[in-house]
Amino acid sequence: MSIMGAPSSSGRFGEFGGRFVPESLIPACFELEKVFTEAWSDPEFKNEYQRILRDYAGRPTPVTELQRFSDWLGVRVFLKREDLAHTGSHKINNVIGQALLTKRMGKSRIIAETGAGQHGVATATAAALLGLECVVYMGEIDIARQALNVFRMKLLGASVVSVTSGSRTLKDAINEAMREWVASVDTTHYCIGSVMGPHPYPYMVREFQRIIGDEALVQMRQILDGDVPDYVVACVGGGSNAAGTFVGFVDTRSKLIGVEPEGGAAINRGIPGVVHGSLSNLLQDDVGQVQEAHSISAGLDYPGVGPEHSYLASIGRASYATAHDSEVLEALQSLSRLEGIIPALEPAHAIAYVIREAGKTIPLGSSVLITMSGRGDKDAESVAMMLGENN
Ligand SMILES: *Cc1c(COP(=O)(O)O)cnc(C)c1O
């Protein structure tokens, strides 16, 4: 049995996870669990999912060994190149799976919430491909900050709904999408963008992302003559690219390390609490109010984390570190200059960790696989502004 197997029937990974939703959504969660379980063991569904990811999204993504970067650090560094997948990140793996499930359930409409806009764009892409109506909920503040992604979603045929309640950012957009799902569950699937939410989402999204780790394990064994990397490192927002990577290596000797932003370190500084449908580590104040996360990377700007990561941390199978904004900006520039690969700010956290720890907790000569969850084009403008301010 794998350490990252299926959760319990109530969706628990150890004590974490579960299905904390209003009564009215329980049937929808049960339906989704049933449809997903059947689909995932149906070779026809899996073939279609894999065919689309191959012919449309460009999988398998390569593993690139970094020569100059490795020489600089004294450790052998490899990138799993999710930045080369269609739409520029790993998010496509999950949304293709959920869009196919939407059709399998006989539903014609898909809704999503988005903060930075990346999951919204990915969902709108999958909806366009499969002919589904798509509505994306987004906080009013995020809409103003992410005008380009809002326009992309509209080009792809989605409608974008401005959420004006609360802090007018991601967590309010999630609440609104949940409410909308309750109201339209007969025709509508709610596409969650990470390993978060009520059961079966954390499990289902991890399974749709395991293609990263499954491919990378085969690729690394080939490169390392049957061996696996000493370290496997990925950034953690909600935790889907990390979970999809870790599941490929969890039953090997590789050390698994998730890297959180210093200002959104739910595993490192949160305590267990329930938010958006499941129990996991969560940034909260003394009276249990959810705290705002702050990160230069909008994709990691979330106070919670997927429950399976809380579980992996609790049993010690994965460890979780943090990276500071300033180290992340440095790492982004170093990788760009040494390798000609501009990372998104999110995976730049994982890169920053490896730069900091090489020759310290990561011994010289080690092999390290980093999941390059996305490309940096989307962040170029904000990076230019931050560097302008700092230099
Ligand atoms: C959304 C996003 C993330 C964070 O999401 P996870 O669920 O933690 O993977 C990380 N990297 C990129 C490029 C993203 O777009």
The ligand as a Gaussian input file, in Angstrom:
#p B3LYP/6-31G(d) Opt

LIG

0 1
 C       -1.386000      27.963000      -9.363000
 C        0.045000      27.742000      -9.423000
 C        0.755000      27.220000      -8.328000
 C        0.130000      26.926000      -6.989000
 O       -0.787000      25.894000      -6.992000
 P       -0.483000      24.453000      -6.364000
 O       -1.847000      23.867000      -6.238000
 O        0.196000      24.649000      -5.050000
 O        0.362000      23.721000      -7.325000
 C        2.107000      26.981000      -8.478000
 N        2.746000      27.274000      -9.623000
 C        2.110000      27.793000     -10.689000
 C        2.881000      28.106000     -11.917000
 C        0.737000      28.046000     -10.630000
 O        0.116000      28.569000     -11.684000

